[in-house]
Amino acid sequence: MRIARFTDGEDPRFGVVEGAPGQEVLHVVTGDPLYAPLQPTGETVQLEDVRLLAPTIPRSKVVGIGKNYADHAAEMGGEPPAEPLVFLAPNTAVVGPDDPIVLPPFSAEVHYEGELAVVIGRICKDVPLERVPDVVLGYTCANDVTARDVQRTDGQWARAKGFDTSCPIGPWIVTDLDPGDLRVTTRLDGRTVQDGRTSDMVFGVPELVSYVSRAFTLLPGDVLLTGTPAGVGPMDAGQRVEVEIEGIGVLANPVVRR
């Protein structure tokens, strides 16, 4: 099932997406699927007639994982960590499909990082590996935008990875997906710059959710970023970044400077 959050000029609503690419239809549902069963309203709208929003706005946090692909760790000049490398970003970093990524004035080197995102579906703590599927609502695409120069100079990553618009997610949440071996590609102005598979992650989704939940209580709507494959690089104002994940779809965002 694909669950989208959208607006047609009024308050945000949710819908179940059906149809092939370019022919998608939204079946509108009542309420928020994080907190209530999906109840169809009987209304349908064409995807092209609405604006998609970030499929969730985390109630508390975005949890990121660094250097979770060996090839990316190598291009950053190191080895994969012995345990997951965890960082936090505020929910104000989150934007949706086609929202602009606004380059921050304090950085001259902002990079794209396409990756799989996990959306938590229920409050949970100390989750054992075998129970991880029970606490996951689904998966979506993410771009873990990073001010690389600030990341180097600050030492910790809050400012480099948590500035406003630094976490685009979308286009929707897919609930019935096996995250074990999905192709992850990133394109910059149509040119493929990242091409990896989630099977190459050092720590898989079950290990990451379990590990993170031992440190933080996870709340419905929280987002876990699972790391990026090799090929990260700079983007500039006027360019467009697309993150595509097999079984989910394409997240596209323009890059601007204000």
C-alpha positions in Angstrom: 0.0 0.0 0.0 1.2 3.5 -0.8 0.0 6.2 1.6 0.4 9.9 0.5 -0.2 13.1 2.3 -1.5 15.9 0.0 -3.3 19.2 -0.3 -5.6 20.6 -2.9 -5.4 24.0 -1.4 -7.2 23.1 1.8 -5.9 21.4 5.0 -3.6 18.4 4.4 -5.3 15.0 3.9 -4.2 11.4 3.3 -4.9 9.1 0.5 -4.1 5.6 -0.8 -2.2 5.8 -4.1 -3.2 3.4 -6.9 -2.3 3.2 -10.6 0.8 3.0 -12.7 3.4 5.8 -12.9 1.8 8.8 -14.6 -1.7 7.4 -14.0 -1.9 7.5 -10.2 -5.2 8.1 -8.4 -5.6 9.0 -4.8 -8.4 7.3 -2.8 -9.0 9.8 0.0 -9.1 8.4 3.6 -10.2 10.0 6.9 -7.8 10.9 9.7 -4.1 10.2 10.1 -3.0 6.6 9.3 -0.5 6.8 12.2 -3.3 6.9 14.7 -6.4 5.3 13.2 -7.3 2.6 10.7 -7.7 3.8 7.1 -11.3 4.6 6.4 -12.1 5.4 2.7 -14.3 8.4 2.1 -15.3 7.3 -1.4 -13.6 10.4 -2.9 -10.9 10.0 -5.5 -8.7 12.6 -7.0 -6.0 12.5 -9.7 -2.5 12.8 -8.4 -1.7 15.5 -11.0 -4.4 17.7 -9.5 -2.9 17.9 -6.0 0.3 18.8 -4.3 2.1 16.0 -2.5 3.5 16.9 0.9 6.0 15.2 3.1 4.2 11.9 3.9 4.9 12.4 7.6 6.1 15.2 9.8 8.0 13.5 12.6 6.4 14.2 16.0 9.7 14.4 17.7 12.8 13.6 15.6 14.7 12.4 12.5 17.3 9.8 13.5 20.2 9.5 11.0 22.8 6.8 10.5 26.2 7.8 9.2 28.7 5.7 7.1 26.4 2.7 6.8 27.7 1.7 3.3 31.3 0.6 3.2 31.9 2.3 -0.2 30.6 5.6 1.2 32.8 5.2 4.4 35.8 4.7 2.1 35.0 7.8 0.0 34.8 9.8 3.2 38.3 8.5 4.1 37.5 5.9 6.7 36.2 2.5 7.6 32.6 1.6 8.5 32.0 2.0 12.2 31.9 -1.0 14.5 28.4 0.1 15.7 25.8 2.3 14.0 26.9 6.0 13.9 23.8 7.8 15.1 22.9 11.5 14.8 19.7 13.5 15.2 18.0 16.2 13.1 15.0 18.3 14.1 11.6 17.8 12.5 11.9 21.3 11.0 14.5 19.9 8.6 11.7 17.9 6.8 10.2 19.0 3.5 8.3 17.1 0.8 8.4 16.4 -2.9 9.2 19.3 -5.1 9.8 21.6 -2.1 13.0 23.6 -2.6 16.2 22.6 -0.8 17.4 26.0 0.4 21.2 26.2 0.6 22.2 27.7 4.0 24.2 30.9 4.0 26.8 29.4 6.3 27.9 26.7 3.9 29.7 26.8 0.5 29.6 23.0 0.0 26.3 21.3 0.3 26.0 17.6 -0.8 23.1 15.3 -1.8 22.8 11.9 0.0 20.0 9.7 -1.3 18.8 7.0 1.1 16.0 4.7 2.3 14.0 6.1 5.2 12.0 4.1 7.7 8.8 5.6 9.1 7.9 4.4 12.6 4.3 3.4 13.1 3.9 3.1 16.9 5.6 4.1 20.2 8.3 1.7 21.0 11.4 1.2 23.1 14.1 -1.6 23.3 12.7 -3.3 20.3 14.0 -6.9 19.7 15.0 -7.8 16.1 12.1 -10.1 15.6 9.6 -7.3 16.6 10.9 -4.6 14.3 8.3 -5.3 11.5 5.6 -4.7 14.1 6.8 -1.1 14.8 7.4 0.0 11.2 4.7 1.7 9.3 6.6 1.7 6.0 9.4 3.2 3.9 10.0 6.2 1.8 12.8 8.0 -0.1 15.0 10.6 1.6 17.8 13.0 0.8 20.0 13.5 3.8 21.3 16.9 2.6 24.6 17.8 4.2 26.6 21.0 4.6 29.9 19.1 4.2 32.2 21.9 5.1 30.3 22.6 8.3 30.3 18.9 9.1 34.1 19.0 9.0 34.6 22.1 11.0 31.9 21.6 13.6 32.9 18.1 14.5 29.3 17.1 15.4 26.6 17.1 12.7 23.6 18.9 14.1 24.0 22.1 12.0 25.4 20.3 9.0 22.5 17.9 8.7 19.7 19.6 10.5 19.2 23.0 8.9 15.8 23.9 7.5 14.9 21.9 4.3 17.9 19.5 4.7 15.6 16.4 4.9 13.3 16.0 1.9 11.2 12.8 2.1 8.6 11.3 -0.1 6.8 10.9 -2.4 4.7 8.5 -0.2 5.0 5.7 2.4 5.0 2.2 1.1 3.8 -0.2 3.8 4.3 -3.7 2.2 7.9 -3.6 1.2 10.9 -5.8 2.0 13.8 -3.3 2.5 16.5 -6.0 2.3 17.7 -5.5 -1.3 16.4 -2.4 -3.0 18.1 -0.3 -5.6 18.9 3.3 -4.5 19.8 5.8 -7.1 20.4 9.5 -7.1 20.3 11.8 -10.1 21.6 15.3 -10.4 20.0 17.2 -13.3 19.2 13.8 -14.8 22.7 12.3 -14.5 23.0 9.3 -12.2 25.5 10.1 -9.4 24.7 7.4 -6.9 23.7 3.8 -7.6 23.7 1.2 -4.7 21.6 -1.4 -3.1 20.3 -1.6 0.5 21.8 -5.1 0.7 25.1 -3.4 0.8 24.3 -1.6 4.1 26.6 -2.5 7.0 23.6 -2.6 9.3 20.2 -3.6 8.0 16.9 -2.1 8.9 16.1 -4.5 11.7 19.5 -3.9 13.3 19.2 -0.1 13.0 15.7 0.1 14.4 16.5 -2.2 17.3 19.8 -0.3 18.1 18.3 3.1 18.0 15.3 2.1 20.1 17.7 1.2 22.9 18.8 4.8 23.1 15.6 6.7 22.2 11.9 6.0 22.6 10.6 6.1 19.0 7.2 7.8 18.4 4.7 7.3 15.5 5.9 9.3 12.5 9.6 9.4 13.6 11.9 8.9 10.6 15.0 6.8 10.5 17.5 7.5 7.7 19.5 4.4 6.9 22.7 5.8 5.3 23.8 6.6 1.8 25.8 4.7 -0.8 28.9 6.1 -2.5 28.8 8.9 -5.0 27.9 11.9 -2.7 28.8 15.2 -4.1 28.0 18.9 -4.3 24.8 20.5 -5.7 24.2 24.1 -6.4 21.3 26.6 -6.9 19.4 25.9 -10.1 20.0 22.2 -10.0 17.4 19.4 -9.4 18.0 16.3 -7.3 16.1 13.0 -7.7 16.3 10.1 -5.3 14.7 6.9 -6.7 14.2 3.7 -4.7 13.0 0.5 -6.1 9.5 -0.4 -5.0 8.8 3.2 -3.8 9.2 5.8 -6.4 11.0 9.1 -7.1 11.6 12.0 -4.7 12.6 15.2 -6.6 13.6 18.6 -5.3 14.9 21.8 -6.8 17.9 23.5 -5.2 17.8 27.2 -4.5 19.7 29.9 -2.6 18.0 32.8 -0.9 
